Amino acid sequence: MVKKLYASIFLVAFTSNAFSQTLTSQILDAETQLPVPYATVQTSEYNGVMTNDEGVFTLFTEDLSEKKDSITISSLGYKTLKIPFKKSLQPTLLLTPDIYEVIPVLLTNRNMSPEDIIDMVKENLEKNYSINYQNTSLFIRQTGTSNMKKFKFSLTESTIDNINQKLLDQTFGNVKKKYVYLNETLADGVIKNQTESKLMLQKSLSIQSKEELASGEKMQEDFMKIMNDNFKSDSQLILKTGIIRLDKTESIDSINKAIEKESNRPQSVKNIKFTAAKTQSVNNALNQLFLNKKSDVDFLNKSNRYTFEKNGFANYDGDWLYVLDFYPDGSSGQYKGKLYIDAFSFAIVKAEFWGANDIFDKHFNMLGIKANTLTYKSIVIFKKENEKYVLKYLMRESANEAGIDRPLTVVEKNENVKGKKRINKVEVQMDMHIINVDKIELVFDHNQITTAAAFDNLKPNNDFESTQLFQYDPEFWNGFNILTPEKAIQEIVIEE
C-alpha cells in the first residue's frame, strides 16, 4: 500500500495527463545570444522544468488554455519573461539581462563590505537553511567518460609455462582506450538536514557497454580465466603487491562460487544494491555542499582563505541580490567563483565555482600509486519555500586521474602436490594510467516539510523499472518533466 501511494504521488508530480503536449525551445541571452542554463520554466506551481547547460528545455504541459494560461521563465540575473501559452513555441526565446553595476536606491543605507556580507551569510545559516526533513521528487543524471592512457602487464617471473607474456598480451592487449556511460534515474526521497538522503527509485535508464574491458567486472572475468586455466582448483591463492598482501587466502573454487553467487542474484536484490549505490552518490554530492562544516568546499567555512569582491547587483523575482566574486587569498584556498546573495535574508541563492589551480587537488603520489583531482566545477541553486531555502539544483563535475606502476604477485600453494610444484609464483609489473571525467546533476522538486518517521520508514523499492540501452532514446522519458539532455548525451551510441 505504501509503495503504491508513493508511486501515485510520483506520477502526479512528474507526469501530465494522456492529452499533454510537448513544448521545446532554447533560452538565449538577448544581448550576447548565448544560452541561459538552469533557467526555470513553469506553467504552474507543480508543472515546470529547468533548462539544461545549453539553455534547452522540454516541457510536458497539462490541459492548458491558450486564453487563460501562460509560461513563466525566470533566471538569476535576468528579467522574468511571461508569455501566453501556445501549442507551439519559437525555437529560441530571449531573456534580458538584469545586472546592475551601481547600488540600488533601497540599498544605499546598507553599504556593506564583501566581508560584512559573508559574515551575515554565516550568521543567518540556521535561519535560512535549517530543514530537518523534507520530501522531494529527485531526478539524478550521472555521466562520465574514461580515457585509458596506459594499460600494460609486463611479465617479470613465472613458474607456470602457459603463463607468459604472449598470454598477457592476448588477454589485456585489446583494452578499449575510451568509453562513456550515462545513468538517469527518477526517485521519491526524503532528505535529512540537506546532507543525507533515502531514496525510493521509480524508473532508471542506463547506457554503458557491458563488455567494456575497462570495467571491474570484465577485468575480474579475464583474471579468473587465467587462474582457472593454469592453477589447480583446490590451490590456495595469495595476492601481493610488493610486500603488501591484498587479500585473505582463498581457493579458486571458493572464489568461483562467490562470483557465481553474485551473478545469479535475483533482479530484486540487484535493484536494492543499485538503490544503495545511487543513494550513496546523492549523499556524496550533498556532503560536499558549502553548508556542511565538514565539506572540502571551504569558501564559506574558512572564508579567511579567500578574497571577496562585489560585482554588481541582480534582481530576481523582486528580490535584490548581491553578486560577489571570490578567489584564493594565498595558497590555502582551492576555489574561485561567483555568489548570488539575497540582500535582505543574506542567503546564498546561487553559487558557481571552480578549482582555482591547474591541478586542483593532489591527493596522493607515492609508492607507484597516483590519485589526483585535475579539475572541479560545481553549481548550486536554492529556491525559497516557506521562508526556507531548499535545494533546487546541484551539479558537480570533476576530472580525476589514477595510476599505478607496481608489481603484482600471485602465489599458488597446494598441500596435495609434492615437490617444487607445490608452490608456484607469477609476478607482473602493472603500469596503468586512466583519466575519468564524472558529472552528477540533481534536480529537486515538489519539496515538502516532513518528519523523522518519514525518513526512518522509507524503504527501497525492489521492483522499479530499470532499462539498459545502447543509445539514447528521447522517448524513454515521454510524459515526464526532466532536465533535457544535452546534445552530446543524445548522440551517445555504444557499439557492442
SEDREN-10644 format. One record per residue (C-alpha): residue in three letters; x negated, y, z negated; residue number from 1. Coordinates in nm, 2 decimals. Each point is the difference from the previous one (the first is absolute). Example, Ala and Ser with C-alpha at 12.3 -4.5 7.8 and 13.67 -1.06 7.14 Angstrom:
! SEDREN-10644
SITE   marfi       xx       yy       zz   drengu
SITE     ALA    -1.23    -0.45    -0.78        1
SITE     SER    -0.14     0.34     0.07        2
END
This chain:
! SEDREN-10644
SITE   marfi       xx       yy       zz   drengu
SITE     MET     0.00     0.00     0.00        1
SITE     VAL    -0.28     0.24    -0.09        2
SITE     LYS    -0.18    -0.08     0.32        3
SITE     LYS     0.31     0.07     0.21        4
SITE     LEU     0.06     0.33    -0.19        5
SITE     TYR    -0.36     0.12     0.08        6
SITE     ALA     0.04    -0.11     0.36        7
SITE     SER     0.32     0.20     0.03        8
SITE     ILE    -0.15     0.31    -0.15        9
SITE     PHE    -0.30    -0.04     0.23       10
SITE     LEU     0.22    -0.03     0.31       11
SITE     VAL     0.21     0.30    -0.09       12
SITE     ALA    -0.32     0.20    -0.06       13
SITE     PHE    -0.19    -0.08     0.31       14
SITE     THR     0.25    -0.09     0.27       15
SITE     SER     0.28     0.17     0.18       16
SITE     ASN     0.32    -0.16     0.12       17
SITE     ALA     0.04    -0.20     0.32       18
SITE     PHE     0.09     0.31     0.20       19
SITE     SER    -0.31     0.20    -0.09       20
SITE     GLN    -0.22     0.17     0.26       21
SITE     THR    -0.37     0.04     0.04       22
SITE     LEU    -0.15     0.35     0.01       23
SITE     THR    -0.37     0.04     0.09       24
SITE     SER    -0.21     0.32     0.03       25
SITE     GLN    -0.34     0.15    -0.08       26
SITE     ILE    -0.05     0.30    -0.23       27
SITE     LEU    -0.26     0.25     0.11       28
SITE     ASP    -0.15     0.32    -0.14       29
SITE     ALA     0.16     0.28     0.19       30
SITE     GLU    -0.33     0.19     0.02       31
SITE     THR    -0.26    -0.27     0.05       32
SITE     GLN     0.22    -0.26     0.17       33
SITE     LEU    -0.17    -0.26    -0.23       34
SITE     PRO     0.21    -0.28    -0.17       35
SITE     VAL     0.15     0.07    -0.34       36
SITE     PRO    -0.05    -0.32    -0.21       37
SITE     TYR     0.20    -0.10    -0.30       38
SITE     ALA     0.29     0.24     0.06       39
SITE     THR     0.33    -0.10    -0.15       40
SITE     VAL     0.29    -0.06     0.25       41
SITE     GLN     0.35    -0.03    -0.17       42
SITE     THR     0.36    -0.02     0.10       43
SITE     SER     0.11    -0.05    -0.36       44
SITE     GLU    -0.14    -0.06    -0.35       45
SITE     TYR    -0.02    -0.37     0.06       46
SITE     ASN    -0.07    -0.01     0.37       47
SITE     GLY    -0.34     0.12     0.11       48
SITE     VAL    -0.35    -0.08     0.10       49
SITE     MET    -0.35     0.14     0.02       50
SITE     THR    -0.21     0.08     0.31       51
SITE     ASN    -0.31    -0.21     0.05       52
SITE     ASP    -0.36     0.12     0.04       53
SITE     GLU     0.09     0.09     0.36       54
SITE     GLY     0.31     0.21    -0.10       55
SITE     VAL     0.23    -0.26     0.15       56
SITE     PHE     0.32    -0.13    -0.17       57
SITE     THR     0.28    -0.25     0.08       58
SITE     LEU     0.32     0.05    -0.19       59
SITE     PHE     0.30    -0.23    -0.01       60
SITE     THR     0.30     0.22    -0.06       61
SITE     GLU     0.32    -0.07    -0.17       62
SITE     ASP     0.34     0.09     0.14       63
SITE     LEU    -0.08     0.36     0.04       64
SITE     SER     0.22     0.26     0.16       65
SITE     GLU    -0.14     0.24     0.26       66
SITE     LYS     0.24     0.27    -0.13       67
SITE     LYS    -0.08    -0.04    -0.37       68
SITE     ASP    -0.34    -0.15    -0.06       69
SITE     SER    -0.36     0.12     0.04       70
SITE     ILE    -0.36    -0.11    -0.02       71
SITE     THR    -0.24     0.17    -0.24       72
SITE     ILE    -0.37    -0.01     0.06       73
SITE     SER    -0.24     0.13    -0.27       74
SITE     SER    -0.37    -0.01    -0.07       75
SITE     LEU    -0.24     0.17    -0.23       76
SITE     GLY    -0.14     0.32     0.17       77
SITE     TYR     0.29     0.03     0.25       78
SITE     LYS     0.34     0.16     0.01       79
SITE     THR     0.28    -0.25    -0.04       80
SITE     LEU     0.17    -0.08     0.33       81
SITE     LYS     0.37    -0.08     0.01       82
SITE     ILE     0.16    -0.11     0.32       83
SITE     PRO     0.35    -0.13     0.09       84
SITE     PHE     0.03    -0.37     0.03       85
SITE     LYS     0.00    -0.12     0.36       86
SITE     LYS     0.01    -0.35     0.15       87
SITE     SER    -0.35     0.07     0.15       88
SITE     LEU    -0.29     0.22    -0.09       89
SITE     GLN    -0.26     0.19     0.19       90
SITE     PRO    -0.33    -0.20     0.04       91
SITE     THR    -0.17     0.26    -0.22       92
SITE     LEU     0.12     0.23    -0.28       93
SITE     LEU    -0.19     0.30    -0.12       94
SITE     LEU    -0.06     0.11    -0.36       95
SITE     THR    -0.12     0.36    -0.07       96
SITE     PRO    -0.30     0.04    -0.25       97
SITE     ASP     0.09     0.16    -0.33       98
SITE     ILE    -0.34     0.07    -0.16       99
SITE     TYR    -0.07     0.34    -0.16      100
SITE     GLU    -0.35     0.14    -0.05      101
SITE     VAL     0.11     0.27    -0.24      102
SITE     ILE     0.17    -0.04    -0.34      103
SITE     PRO     0.38     0.01     0.02      104
SITE     VAL     0.16     0.29    -0.19      105
SITE     LEU     0.16    -0.23    -0.26      106
SITE     LEU    -0.35    -0.14    -0.09      107
SITE     THR    -0.18     0.33    -0.04      108
SITE     ASN     0.05    -0.01    -0.37      109
SITE     ARG    -0.16    -0.35    -0.01      110
SITE     ASN    -0.33     0.07     0.17      111
SITE     MET    -0.16    -0.32    -0.13      112
SITE     SER    -0.35    -0.12     0.08      113
SITE     PRO    -0.03    -0.35     0.16      114
SITE     GLU    -0.14    -0.13    -0.33      115
SITE     ASP     0.30     0.14    -0.19      116
SITE     ILE     0.23    -0.18     0.24      117
SITE     ILE    -0.17    -0.33    -0.04      118
SITE     ASP     0.01     0.04    -0.38      119
SITE     MET     0.38     0.05     0.03      120
SITE     VAL     0.03    -0.31     0.21      121
SITE     LYS    -0.16    -0.20    -0.27      122
SITE     GLU     0.21     0.16    -0.27      123
SITE     ASN     0.32    -0.09     0.18      124
SITE     LEU    -0.08    -0.35     0.11      125
SITE     GLU     0.22    -0.17    -0.26      126
SITE     LYS     0.30     0.23     0.07      127
SITE     ASN    -0.03    -0.03     0.38      128
SITE     TYR    -0.09    -0.37     0.06      129
SITE     SER     0.09    -0.20    -0.31      130
SITE     ILE     0.25    -0.26     0.11      131
SITE     ASN     0.00    -0.33    -0.19      132
SITE     TYR     0.19    -0.21     0.24      133
SITE     GLN     0.15     0.06     0.35      134
SITE     ASN     0.18    -0.22     0.25      135
SITE     THR    -0.12     0.06     0.35      136
SITE     SER     0.03    -0.14     0.36      137
SITE     LEU    -0.35    -0.04     0.13      138
SITE     PHE    -0.14    -0.03     0.35      139
SITE     ILE    -0.36    -0.13     0.01      140
SITE     ARG    -0.22     0.01     0.31      141
SITE     GLN    -0.35    -0.15    -0.01      142
SITE     THR    -0.23     0.01     0.30      143
SITE     GLY    -0.36    -0.07     0.05      144
SITE     THR    -0.29    -0.09     0.23      145
SITE     SER    -0.31    -0.21    -0.06      146
SITE     ASN    -0.32     0.04     0.19      147
SITE     MET    -0.25    -0.28    -0.05      148
SITE     LYS    -0.34     0.17     0.06      149
SITE     LYS    -0.20    -0.31    -0.08      150
SITE     PHE     0.08    -0.36    -0.08      151
SITE     LYS    -0.27    -0.26     0.00      152
SITE     PHE    -0.09    -0.32    -0.19      153
SITE     SER    -0.37    -0.10     0.04      154
SITE     LEU    -0.10    -0.35    -0.11      155
SITE     THR    -0.30     0.00    -0.23      156
SITE     GLU     0.01    -0.35    -0.13      157
SITE     SER     0.21    -0.32     0.05      158
SITE     THR    -0.05    -0.36    -0.11      159
SITE     ILE     0.30    -0.11     0.21      160
SITE     ASP    -0.09    -0.05     0.37      161
SITE     ASN     0.34     0.10     0.14      162
SITE     ILE     0.00     0.34    -0.17      163
SITE     ASN    -0.23     0.20     0.22      164
SITE     GLN    -0.01     0.35     0.15      165
SITE     LYS     0.19    -0.12     0.31      166
SITE     LEU     0.29    -0.11    -0.22      167
SITE     LEU     0.01     0.33    -0.19      168
SITE     ASP    -0.01     0.20     0.33      169
SITE     GLN     0.28    -0.21     0.14      170
SITE     THR     0.21     0.04    -0.31      171
SITE     PHE    -0.05     0.37    -0.08      172
SITE     GLY    -0.15     0.14     0.32      173
SITE     ASN     0.34     0.11     0.15      174
SITE     VAL     0.12     0.22    -0.28      175
SITE     LYS     0.22     0.27     0.15      176
SITE     LYS    -0.16     0.34    -0.06      177
SITE     LYS     0.31     0.21    -0.04      178
SITE     TYR     0.36    -0.07    -0.11      179
SITE     VAL     0.30     0.19    -0.12      180
SITE     TYR     0.29    -0.06    -0.24      181
SITE     LEU     0.33     0.16    -0.08      182
SITE     ASN     0.26    -0.07    -0.27      183
SITE     GLU     0.32     0.19    -0.05      184
SITE     THR     0.23    -0.08    -0.30      185
SITE     LEU     0.32     0.13    -0.14      186
SITE     ALA     0.07    -0.05    -0.37      187
SITE     ASP     0.21     0.10    -0.29      188
SITE     GLY    -0.21     0.08    -0.30      189
SITE     VAL    -0.03     0.16    -0.35      190
SITE     ILE    -0.30     0.23    -0.07      191
SITE     LYS    -0.13     0.04    -0.35      192
SITE     ASN    -0.17     0.33    -0.09      193
SITE     GLN    -0.09     0.05     0.37      194
SITE     THR    -0.29    -0.25    -0.05      195
SITE     GLU     0.15    -0.35     0.01      196
SITE     SER     0.27    -0.17     0.21      197
SITE     LYS     0.21    -0.31     0.02      198
SITE     LEU     0.14    -0.08     0.35      199
SITE     MET     0.27    -0.21     0.15      200
SITE     LEU    -0.09    -0.04     0.36      201
SITE     GLN     0.28     0.00     0.26      202
SITE     LYS    -0.16    -0.01     0.35      203
SITE     SER    -0.36    -0.02     0.12      204
SITE     LEU    -0.18     0.01     0.33      205
SITE     SER    -0.36    -0.11     0.05      206
SITE     ILE    -0.23     0.01     0.30      207
SITE     GLN    -0.33    -0.18    -0.05      208
SITE     SER    -0.15    -0.29     0.19      209
SITE     LYS     0.01    -0.32    -0.20      210
SITE     GLU    -0.31    -0.12     0.18      211
SITE     GLU    -0.23     0.29    -0.08      212
SITE     LEU    -0.34    -0.14    -0.08      213
SITE     ALA    -0.06     0.29    -0.23      214
SITE     SER     0.28    -0.10    -0.23      215
SITE     GLY    -0.09    -0.18    -0.32      216
SITE     GLU     0.24    -0.29     0.09      217
SITE     LYS    -0.18    -0.07     0.33      218
SITE     MET    -0.34     0.03    -0.16      219
SITE     GLN     0.10    -0.25    -0.27      220
SITE     GLU     0.13    -0.24     0.27      221
SITE     ASP    -0.33     0.02     0.20      222
SITE     PHE    -0.21    -0.05    -0.31      223
SITE     MET     0.21    -0.29    -0.12      224
SITE     LYS    -0.03    -0.17     0.34      225
SITE     ILE    -0.38     0.00    -0.03      226
SITE     MET     0.03    -0.14    -0.35      227
SITE     ASN     0.25    -0.27     0.09      228
SITE     ASP    -0.20    -0.11     0.31      229
SITE     ASN    -0.34    -0.01    -0.18      230
SITE     PHE     0.05    -0.07    -0.37      231
SITE     LYS     0.14    -0.30    -0.17      232
SITE     SER     0.36     0.04    -0.14      233
SITE     ASP    -0.10    -0.09    -0.35      234
SITE     SER    -0.30     0.23    -0.02      235
SITE     GLN    -0.02     0.28    -0.24      236
SITE     LEU    -0.08     0.34     0.16      237
SITE     ILE    -0.18     0.30    -0.16      238
SITE     LEU     0.00     0.34     0.18      239
SITE     LYS    -0.27     0.25    -0.09      240
SITE     THR    -0.14     0.33     0.14      241
SITE     GLY    -0.35     0.04    -0.12      242
SITE     ILE     0.01    -0.10    -0.37      243
SITE     ILE     0.36     0.10    -0.03      244
SITE     ARG     0.25    -0.29    -0.01      245
SITE     LEU     0.33     0.08     0.18      246
SITE     ASP     0.24    -0.27    -0.13      247
SITE     LYS     0.06    -0.29    -0.23      248
SITE     THR    -0.11    -0.35     0.13      249
SITE     GLU     0.28    -0.17     0.20      250
SITE     SER     0.02    -0.28     0.24      251
SITE     ILE     0.10     0.05     0.37      252
SITE     ASP     0.31    -0.22    -0.07      253
SITE     SER     0.12     0.24    -0.27      254
SITE     ILE    -0.06     0.31     0.21      255
SITE     ASN     0.19    -0.15     0.29      256
SITE     LYS     0.29    -0.09    -0.22      257
SITE     ALA     0.01     0.35    -0.14      258
SITE     ILE     0.00     0.15     0.35      259
SITE     GLU     0.27    -0.24     0.11      260
SITE     LYS     0.22     0.08    -0.30      261
SITE     GLU    -0.03     0.37     0.07      262
SITE     SER     0.08    -0.04     0.37      263
SITE     ASN     0.31    -0.21    -0.08      264
SITE     ARG     0.16     0.24    -0.24      265
SITE     PRO     0.36     0.08     0.08      266
SITE     GLN     0.07     0.33     0.17      267
SITE     SER     0.18     0.13    -0.31      268
SITE     VAL    -0.32    -0.04    -0.21      269
SITE     LYS    -0.20     0.17     0.28      270
SITE     ASN     0.25     0.29     0.00      271
SITE     ILE    -0.04     0.04    -0.38      272
SITE     LYS    -0.38     0.02     0.05      273
SITE     PHE     0.04     0.24     0.28      274
SITE     THR     0.22     0.22    -0.22      275
SITE     ALA    -0.27    -0.01    -0.27      276
SITE     ALA    -0.26     0.11     0.25      277
SITE     LYS     0.22     0.28     0.14      278
SITE     THR     0.08     0.12    -0.35      279
SITE     GLN    -0.37     0.01    -0.08      280
SITE     SER    -0.07     0.21     0.31      281
SITE     VAL     0.27     0.25    -0.11      282
SITE     ASN    -0.13     0.01    -0.36      283
SITE     ASN    -0.36     0.06     0.12      284
SITE     ALA     0.13     0.30     0.20      285
SITE     LEU     0.20     0.13    -0.29      286
SITE     ASN    -0.30    -0.04    -0.24      287
SITE     GLN    -0.20     0.23     0.22      288
SITE     LEU     0.24     0.29    -0.04      289
SITE     PHE    -0.16     0.31    -0.13      290
SITE     LEU     0.26    -0.01    -0.28      291
SITE     ASN    -0.16    -0.31    -0.15      292
SITE     LYS    -0.28     0.10    -0.24      293
SITE     LYS    -0.19    -0.32     0.09      294
SITE     SER     0.01     0.07     0.37      295
SITE     ASP    -0.32     0.04     0.20      296
SITE     VAL     0.18     0.30     0.16      297
SITE     ASP    -0.12     0.25    -0.25      298
SITE     PHE     0.05     0.35     0.15      299
SITE     LEU     0.27     0.06    -0.26      300
SITE     ASN    -0.12    -0.20    -0.30      301
SITE     LYS    -0.36     0.13     0.04      302
SITE     SER     0.07     0.33     0.17      303
SITE     ASN    -0.32     0.15    -0.14      304
SITE     ARG    -0.18    -0.20     0.28      305
SITE     TYR     0.18     0.20     0.27      306
SITE     THR     0.04     0.35     0.13      307
SITE     PHE     0.36     0.11     0.08      308
SITE     GLU     0.09     0.29     0.24      309
SITE     LYS     0.33     0.16     0.09      310
SITE     ASN     0.09    -0.04     0.37      311
SITE     GLY     0.34     0.17     0.02      312
SITE     PHE     0.35    -0.07    -0.10      313
SITE     ALA     0.28    -0.22     0.15      314
SITE     ASN     0.37     0.00    -0.04      315
SITE     TYR     0.18    -0.34    -0.01      316
SITE     ASP     0.38    -0.02    -0.03      317
SITE     GLY     0.00     0.34    -0.18      318
SITE     ASP    -0.29    -0.10    -0.24      319
SITE     TRP    -0.33     0.20     0.01      320
SITE     LEU    -0.32    -0.21     0.00      321
SITE     TYR    -0.36     0.09    -0.06      322
SITE     VAL    -0.23    -0.15     0.26      323
SITE     LEU    -0.34    -0.09    -0.15      324
SITE     ASP    -0.31    -0.15     0.17      325
SITE     PHE    -0.25    -0.19    -0.21      326
SITE     TYR    -0.34    -0.15     0.05      327
SITE     PRO    -0.28    -0.13    -0.22      328
SITE     ASP    -0.19     0.24    -0.23      329
SITE     GLY    -0.33    -0.18     0.00      330
SITE     SER    -0.07    -0.37     0.05      331
SITE     SER     0.26    -0.15    -0.24      332
SITE     GLY     0.32     0.06     0.19      333
SITE     GLN     0.08    -0.25     0.28      334
SITE     TYR     0.31     0.17     0.17      335
SITE     LYS     0.10     0.30     0.20      336
SITE     GLY     0.35     0.10     0.10      337
SITE     LYS     0.31     0.21    -0.03      338
SITE     LEU     0.27     0.03    -0.26      339
SITE     TYR     0.35     0.15     0.02      340
SITE     ILE     0.11     0.10    -0.35      341
SITE     ASP     0.34     0.13    -0.10      342
SITE     ALA    -0.05     0.36    -0.13      343
SITE     PHE     0.25    -0.03    -0.28      344
SITE     SER     0.00    -0.37    -0.12      345
SITE     PHE    -0.38    -0.04     0.08      346
SITE     ALA     0.07    -0.34     0.15      347
SITE     ILE    -0.23    -0.13     0.28      348
SITE     VAL     0.26    -0.06     0.27      349
SITE     LYS    -0.25    -0.12     0.26      350
SITE     ALA    -0.37    -0.10     0.00      351
SITE     GLU    -0.21    -0.09     0.29      352
SITE     PHE    -0.37    -0.08    -0.06      353
SITE     TRP    -0.30    -0.18     0.14      354
SITE     GLY    -0.33    -0.14    -0.11      355
SITE     ALA    -0.24     0.30    -0.01      356
SITE     ASN    -0.32    -0.19     0.10      357
SITE     ASP    -0.13    -0.18     0.31      358
SITE     ILE     0.00    -0.33    -0.20      359
SITE     PHE     0.29     0.05    -0.24      360
SITE     ASP    -0.09    -0.24    -0.28      361
SITE     LYS    -0.31    -0.22    -0.03      362
SITE     HIS     0.14    -0.29    -0.20      363
SITE     PHE    -0.28    -0.26     0.01      364
SITE     ASN    -0.31    -0.07     0.20      365
SITE     MET    -0.25    -0.25    -0.15      366
SITE     LEU    -0.10    -0.36     0.01      367
SITE     GLY     0.10    -0.03     0.36      368
SITE     ILE     0.36     0.10    -0.07      369
SITE     LYS     0.15     0.33     0.12      370
SITE     ALA     0.35     0.15    -0.07      371
SITE     ASN     0.07     0.37     0.09      372
SITE     THR     0.30     0.21     0.07      373
SITE     LEU    -0.09     0.21     0.30      374
SITE     THR     0.30     0.23     0.04      375
SITE     TYR     0.31     0.07    -0.19      376
SITE     LYS     0.32     0.20     0.07      377
SITE     SER     0.32     0.03    -0.20      378
SITE     ILE     0.33     0.20     0.02      379
SITE     VAL     0.25     0.01    -0.28      380
SITE     ILE     0.34     0.17     0.02      381
SITE     PHE     0.25     0.05    -0.29      382
SITE     LYS     0.37     0.08     0.01      383
SITE     LYS     0.18     0.19    -0.27      384
SITE     GLU     0.30    -0.20    -0.13      385
SITE     ASN     0.18     0.09    -0.32      386
SITE     GLU    -0.28     0.23    -0.12      387
SITE     LYS    -0.26    -0.27     0.04      388
SITE     TYR    -0.24    -0.05     0.28      389
SITE     VAL     0.01    -0.36     0.14      390
SITE     LEU    -0.22    -0.15     0.27      391
SITE     LYS     0.13     0.03     0.36      392
SITE     TYR    -0.30    -0.10     0.20      393
SITE     LEU    -0.34    -0.14    -0.08      394
SITE     MET    -0.28    -0.08     0.25      395
SITE     ARG    -0.35    -0.13    -0.05      396
SITE     GLU    -0.24    -0.08     0.27      397
SITE     SER    -0.36    -0.12    -0.05      398
SITE     ALA    -0.29    -0.14     0.20      399
SITE     ASN    -0.20    -0.26    -0.20      400
SITE     GLU    -0.32    -0.19     0.08      401
SITE     ALA    -0.10    -0.33    -0.15      402
SITE     GLY    -0.32    -0.19     0.07      403
SITE     ILE    -0.19    -0.30    -0.12      404
SITE     ASP    -0.35    -0.12     0.08      405
SITE     ARG    -0.07    -0.28    -0.24      406
SITE     PRO    -0.06    -0.38     0.00      407
SITE     LEU     0.29    -0.24    -0.04      408
SITE     THR    -0.09    -0.35    -0.13      409
SITE     VAL     0.23    -0.31     0.00      410
SITE     VAL    -0.13    -0.29    -0.22      411
SITE     GLU     0.16    -0.34     0.03      412
SITE     LYS    -0.03    -0.25    -0.28      413
SITE     ASN     0.13    -0.36     0.02      414
SITE     GLU    -0.06    -0.24    -0.29      415
SITE     ASN     0.12    -0.29     0.22      416
SITE     VAL    -0.30     0.04     0.24      417
SITE     LYS    -0.35    -0.12    -0.09      418
SITE     GLY    -0.33     0.15     0.10      419
SITE     LYS    -0.07     0.33     0.17      420
SITE     LYS     0.35     0.03     0.16      421
SITE     ARG     0.15     0.04    -0.35      422
SITE     ILE    -0.06     0.37     0.02      423
SITE     ASN     0.03     0.20     0.32      424
SITE     LYS    -0.06     0.37     0.05      425
SITE     VAL     0.10     0.25     0.27      426
SITE     GLU    -0.12     0.36    -0.01      427
SITE     VAL     0.09     0.28     0.23      428
SITE     GLN    -0.07     0.37     0.01      429
SITE     MET     0.33     0.20     0.02      430
SITE     ASP    -0.02     0.33     0.19      431
SITE     MET     0.33     0.17     0.02      432
SITE     HIS     0.11     0.37     0.04      433
SITE     ILE     0.37     0.10     0.04      434
SITE     ILE     0.18     0.34     0.00      435
SITE     ASN     0.37     0.01    -0.08      436
SITE     VAL     0.24     0.29     0.04      437
SITE     ASP     0.31    -0.04    -0.21      438
SITE     LYS     0.30     0.22    -0.03      439
SITE     ILE     0.31    -0.02    -0.22      440
SITE     GLU     0.31     0.22     0.02      441
SITE     LEU     0.27     0.00    -0.26      442
SITE     VAL     0.34     0.17     0.06      443
SITE     PHE     0.22     0.03    -0.31      444
SITE     ASP     0.37     0.06     0.04      445
SITE     HIS     0.33     0.01    -0.20      446
SITE     ASN    -0.18     0.04    -0.33      447
SITE     GLN     0.21    -0.02    -0.32      448
SITE     ILE    -0.09     0.00    -0.36      449
SITE     THR     0.04    -0.34    -0.16      450
SITE     THR    -0.10    -0.20    -0.31      451
SITE     ALA    -0.28    -0.22    -0.13      452
SITE     ALA     0.25    -0.29     0.02      453
SITE     ALA     0.03     0.05     0.38      454
SITE     PHE    -0.38    -0.02     0.03      455
SITE     ASP    -0.03    -0.31    -0.23      456
SITE     ASN     0.29    -0.18     0.16      457
SITE     LEU    -0.09     0.05     0.37      458
SITE     LYS    -0.10    -0.34     0.15      459
SITE     PRO    -0.17    -0.07     0.33      460
SITE     ASN     0.21    -0.09     0.30      461
SITE     ASN    -0.12    -0.34     0.13      462
SITE     ASP     0.21    -0.02     0.31      463
SITE     PHE    -0.05     0.34     0.18      464
SITE     GLU    -0.04     0.01     0.37      465
SITE     SER    -0.36    -0.03     0.10      466
SITE     THR    -0.10     0.02     0.37      467
SITE     GLN    -0.33    -0.06     0.18      468
SITE     LEU    -0.04     0.17     0.34      469
SITE     PHE    -0.29     0.04     0.24      470
SITE     GLN     0.10     0.34     0.13      471
SITE     TYR     0.21     0.28    -0.14      472
SITE     ASP     0.37    -0.03     0.05      473
SITE     PRO     0.18     0.34    -0.02      474
SITE     GLU     0.33    -0.18    -0.04      475
SITE     PHE    -0.10    -0.18    -0.32      476
SITE     TRP     0.10     0.30    -0.22      477
SITE     ASN     0.31     0.08     0.20      478
SITE     GLY     0.26     0.16    -0.23      479
SITE     PHE    -0.26     0.08    -0.27      480
SITE     ASN    -0.13     0.35    -0.07      481
SITE     ILE    -0.38    -0.06    -0.03      482
SITE     LEU    -0.31     0.20     0.07      483
SITE     THR    -0.03    -0.01     0.38      484
SITE     PRO    -0.32    -0.19     0.10      485
SITE     GLU    -0.27     0.20     0.17      486
SITE     LYS    -0.08    -0.07     0.36      487
SITE     ALA    -0.31    -0.21    -0.08      488
SITE     ILE     0.22    -0.23    -0.22      489
SITE     GLN     0.26    -0.04     0.27      490
SITE     GLU    -0.27    -0.11     0.24      491
SITE     ILE    -0.15    -0.28    -0.22      492
SITE     VAL    -0.02    -0.33     0.18      493
SITE     ILE    -0.16    -0.31    -0.15      494
SITE     GLU    -0.13    -0.26     0.25      495
SITE     GLU     0.00    -0.35    -0.13      496
END
